[in-house]
Structures are given as structure tokens and as C-alpha cells.
């Protein structure tokens, strides 16, 4: 999930002795936050304790950080903690092949900006963001369906993950349940291909859409 490097947390925060350890902070006085810096391909983590009254400001000043314990050699995904009121921790899609998902704690009011991204997991699992494998083979020929026909697509992916269907006039999205199952109802409006994406934005299936064949009386010989 990237390299782990100790950095200075800034005002009203104290660095712990390394990922996974919380030192010298009385219970209830602060939250343990993993401060994340760097790029999607080279992440840097610093475990910090932030006073409750500074949490909102700290998260705003350090986008990409999350409440919980940073990844370490013994806990590669990290462990997510309990967010303050009006906040939620999600697994966002990074666009990086090696680190396709990364936890981030955001305001609930900001959630809508992430829900349109296929593969987003809401809320993030306590055990950290999973490293999903491909749920389908995008190189296989797509199945086909006629236009103006409603079809239900069932997807098996990671739990609480945004699943989208785009293309051929279709723009649908839903979220998988606790077992990872999601159902999308699609009704293509034109010929083309509907692409269904799930965890980490990976293609689950493609559905070819053909124009509806008219009855024989409308055809000339």
C-alpha cells in the first residue's frame, strides 16, 4: 500500500512511536489519525494523535488522511477507527494499479462527490480497504440485449461498493450489500455497449446492445 515514512503532523498533534502504536494520550482526549501524504503510487504514512477539537481542521488540512491506524508490515491494510460525528471513512478509488483503493475520512456532506466513482466502498471495512481482484474478464465477448428492453444485471463484488453501468444511453449506479451482491436494472436507449464496473473501477461485464429487430411486415424482400 506504499512506503511508510515518519513525518511531522503539525499543530495540535503528536507523532506516535510508529504505525499501530498510540502513546501517552488519555482515552477520550484525542483521536488516532493516519496522516497520508505523497502520491497514489508512493504513499507516506505518519500515525498521529489529534485533539478532538482539532480533528475537523486536521482532516481538512490533510486530505487523504483517515481515522485509525496506518498500514504496517503486520497490518498492510491498516485498521480503521470510529469517526467523529458528521464524518465517514470510505475506500476511494485512486486510479493506481498497485494501490487501487485507499481509505479517507471525509465529511458526510462530501460523500456525493465520491458515489459516482465505480469501486468506491461506503463505509470502509474496519479491517481496511481490500485489494480486490478482477470480477470478470473484459476481453470476453459481451453478452447482447436489444434496445428499449429492461434487464437486471447481478454483480458479485466487495461489500458496500459502488457499482455503475454506463453506455448505450444507460447511466445507472447502485451499491452492493453486506455480502457484496449488487443488482442494476438497465434499459439501453441505443445501440452500443453497456460497461458495468465495480471494485476499483474494474470492468465486471460488458453488454452489447443491438437495435430492436422490426417485424417482417415492415421489411421488403
C-alpha positions as CSV (number, residue, x, y, z in Angstrom):
1,X,0.0,0.0,0.0
2,X,3.0,2.2,-0.4
3,X,6.0,3.2,1.7
4,X,5.7,4.1,5.4
5,X,7.7,7.2,6.5
6,X,7.5,9.2,9.7
7,X,6.6,12.8,9.2
8,X,5.7,15.8,11.4
9,X,1.9,16.1,12.0
10,X,1.7,19.8,12.6
11,X,-0.1,21.8,15.2
12,X,-2.2,20.0,18.0
13,X,-0.9,16.6,17.0
14,X,1.8,14.3,18.3
15,X,3.7,11.6,16.4
16,X,3.5,8.1,17.9
17,X,6.3,5.6,18.0
18,X,5.3,4.1,14.7
19,X,2.2,2.6,12.9
20,X,-0.1,0.7,15.2
21,X,1.0,2.3,18.5
22,X,-0.8,5.1,20.3
23,X,1.3,6.7,23.1
24,X,0.6,8.9,26.0
25,X,-2.9,10.2,25.1
26,X,-5.6,9.8,27.7
27,X,-8.7,7.9,26.4
28,X,-11.3,10.3,25.1
29,X,-8.9,13.3,24.7
30,X,-7.9,12.6,21.1
31,X,-8.4,10.5,18.0
32,X,-5.7,8.5,16.4
33,X,-5.3,9.5,12.7
34,X,-3.2,8.2,9.9
35,X,-1.8,11.2,8.1
36,X,-1.3,10.3,4.4
37,X,0.9,12.3,2.0
38,X,2.6,11.6,-1.3
39,X,1.1,10.2,-4.5
40,X,-1.2,7.2,-5.1
41,X,1.8,5.1,-6.1
42,X,4.1,6.2,-3.3
43,X,2.1,6.8,-0.1
44,X,3.7,8.1,3.1
45,X,2.1,7.4,6.5
46,X,2.5,9.0,9.9
47,X,0.5,7.9,12.9
48,X,-0.7,11.0,14.9
49,X,-3.0,11.8,17.8
50,X,-5.2,14.8,17.3
51,X,-7.2,16.6,19.9
52,X,-10.9,16.1,19.4
53,X,-11.5,19.9,18.9
54,X,-8.8,19.9,16.1
55,X,-10.0,16.8,14.2
56,X,-12.1,18.7,11.7
57,X,-9.4,21.2,10.9
58,X,-6.7,18.5,10.7
59,X,-8.7,16.4,8.2
60,X,-9.4,19.5,6.1
61,X,-5.7,20.4,6.1
62,X,-4.6,16.8,5.3
63,X,-6.8,15.4,2.6
64,X,-6.4,11.7,2.1
65,X,-5.9,11.0,5.8
66,X,-8.1,8.7,7.8
67,X,-9.2,8.0,11.4
68,X,-7.4,4.8,12.5
69,X,-4.1,3.0,12.4
70,X,-1.7,3.3,9.5
71,X,-0.7,0.3,7.4
72,X,2.4,-1.5,8.7
73,X,4.3,-4.8,8.0
74,X,2.0,-6.7,10.3
75,X,-1.2,-4.9,9.2
76,X,-0.8,-4.0,5.5
77,X,-4.3,-2.6,5.1
78,X,-4.3,-0.6,8.3
79,X,-7.2,-0.6,10.9
80,X,-9.9,2.0,10.7
81,X,-11.2,3.7,13.8
82,X,-14.5,5.4,14.8
83,X,-15.1,8.7,13.0
84,X,-16.4,11.8,14.8
85,X,-20.0,12.8,14.2
86,X,-20.8,14.0,10.6
87,X,-17.8,12.1,9.2
88,X,-17.4,8.8,7.4
89,X,-14.4,6.7,6.3
90,X,-14.7,5.3,2.8
91,X,-12.4,3.5,0.4
92,X,-11.8,5.8,-2.6
93,X,-10.6,4.8,-6.0
94,X,-7.1,6.1,-6.6
95,X,-6.6,5.1,-10.2
96,X,-3.3,3.5,-9.4
97,X,-2.9,-0.2,-10.3
98,X,-0.7,-1.1,-7.3
99,X,-2.9,0.8,-4.8
100,X,-6.4,0.8,-6.4
101,X,-8.2,1.7,-3.1
102,X,-7.3,4.0,-0.3
103,X,-9.2,4.9,2.9
104,X,-10.1,8.5,3.5
105,X,-12.2,10.2,6.3
106,X,-14.5,12.8,4.8
107,X,-17.5,14.9,5.9
108,X,-20.8,13.1,5.2
109,X,-21.8,16.2,3.1
110,X,-18.9,15.4,0.7
111,X,-19.9,11.8,0.1
112,X,-21.9,12.5,-3.0
113,X,-18.8,13.6,-4.9
114,X,-17.4,10.0,-4.4
115,X,-20.5,8.0,-5.1
116,X,-20.3,8.5,-8.9
117,X,-16.9,6.7,-8.9
118,X,-17.3,3.0,-9.5
119,X,-15.5,0.9,-7.0
120,X,-15.9,3.3,-4.0
121,X,-16.7,1.4,-0.8
122,X,-19.0,3.1,1.7
123,X,-18.4,2.7,4.6
124,X,-14.8,1.3,4.5
125,X,-14.3,-2.0,6.3
126,X,-12.8,-1.8,9.8
127,X,-10.0,-4.1,8.6
128,X,-9.0,-1.6,6.0
129,X,-9.6,-1.3,2.2
130,X,-9.5,-4.6,0.4
131,X,-7.3,-5.3,-2.6
132,X,-9.9,-6.6,-5.0
133,X,-9.2,-8.8,-7.9
134,X,-11.0,-8.5,-11.2
135,X,-14.5,-9.9,-11.0
136,X,-14.8,-10.5,-14.7
137,X,-12.8,-10.8,-17.9
138,X,-13.2,-7.7,-20.1
139,X,-11.6,-9.4,-23.0
140,X,-14.5,-11.9,-23.4
141,X,-17.2,-11.0,-26.0
142,X,-20.0,-9.0,-24.4
143,X,-23.5,-10.5,-24.0
144,X,-26.2,-8.8,-26.0
145,X,-29.6,-7.3,-25.4
146,X,-32.0,-5.3,-27.6
147,X,-32.7,-1.6,-27.1
148,X,-35.6,-0.4,-25.0
149,X,-35.6,-3.7,-23.1
150,X,-35.2,-3.7,-19.3
151,X,-32.6,-6.2,-18.0
152,X,-31.4,-6.9,-14.5
153,X,-27.6,-7.3,-14.1
154,X,-26.4,-9.1,-10.9
155,X,-22.8,-8.3,-9.8
156,X,-20.7,-10.0,-7.1
157,X,-18.0,-7.7,-5.7
158,X,-16.7,-6.4,-2.4
159,X,-19.3,-5.3,0.2
160,X,-20.7,-1.7,0.2
161,X,-19.1,-1.0,-3.1
162,X,-20.5,1.4,-5.8
163,X,-21.4,-0.4,-9.0
164,X,-22.1,1.6,-12.2
165,X,-23.4,0.8,-15.6
166,X,-22.6,3.3,-18.4
167,X,-23.0,3.4,-22.2
168,X,-25.7,3.0,-24.8
169,X,-27.8,5.6,-23.1
170,X,-27.6,3.9,-19.7
171,X,-26.4,5.7,-16.6
172,X,-27.2,3.7,-13.5
173,X,-25.5,3.1,-10.2
174,X,-26.1,1.2,-7.0
175,X,-24.2,-0.1,-4.0
176,X,-23.5,-3.8,-3.2
177,X,-24.9,-5.2,0.1
178,X,-23.0,-6.6,3.0
179,X,-22.3,-9.8,1.1
180,X,-21.0,-8.0,-1.9
181,X,-24.1,-8.6,-4.2
182,X,-25.5,-5.7,-6.3
183,X,-28.3,-5.6,-8.8
184,X,-28.7,-3.0,-11.5
185,X,-31.8,-2.5,-13.8
186,X,-30.7,-1.2,-17.1
187,X,-32.7,-0.2,-20.2
188,X,-30.5,0.7,-23.1
189,X,-31.8,3.5,-25.4
190,X,-29.5,3.0,-28.3
191,X,-27.1,0.5,-29.9
192,X,-23.6,0.3,-28.3
193,X,-22.0,-1.3,-25.3
194,X,-23.0,-1.0,-21.6
195,X,-20.0,-1.4,-19.4
196,X,-20.5,-2.5,-15.8
197,X,-17.8,-1.6,-13.3
198,X,-17.3,-2.4,-9.6
199,X,-14.5,-2.6,-7.1
200,X,-11.6,-0.3,-8.0
201,X,-13.4,0.6,-11.2
202,X,-12.7,-2.7,-12.8
203,X,-14.9,-4.0,-15.6
204,X,-17.2,-6.7,-14.4
205,X,-19.1,-7.3,-17.6
206,X,-19.9,-5.7,-20.9
207,X,-23.4,-5.9,-22.6
208,X,-23.7,-5.3,-26.3
209,X,-26.9,-3.5,-27.3
210,X,-28.4,-4.1,-30.8
211,X,-31.2,-2.1,-32.4
212,X,-34.6,-3.8,-31.9
213,X,-35.4,-6.0,-35.0
214,X,-38.7,-4.9,-36.5
215,X,-41.4,-7.4,-37.6
216,X,-41.4,-9.0,-41.0
217,X,-44.2,-6.8,-42.4
218,X,-42.0,-3.8,-42.2
219,X,-39.3,-5.4,-44.3
220,X,-39.1,-5.5,-48.1
221,X,-37.8,-8.6,-50.0
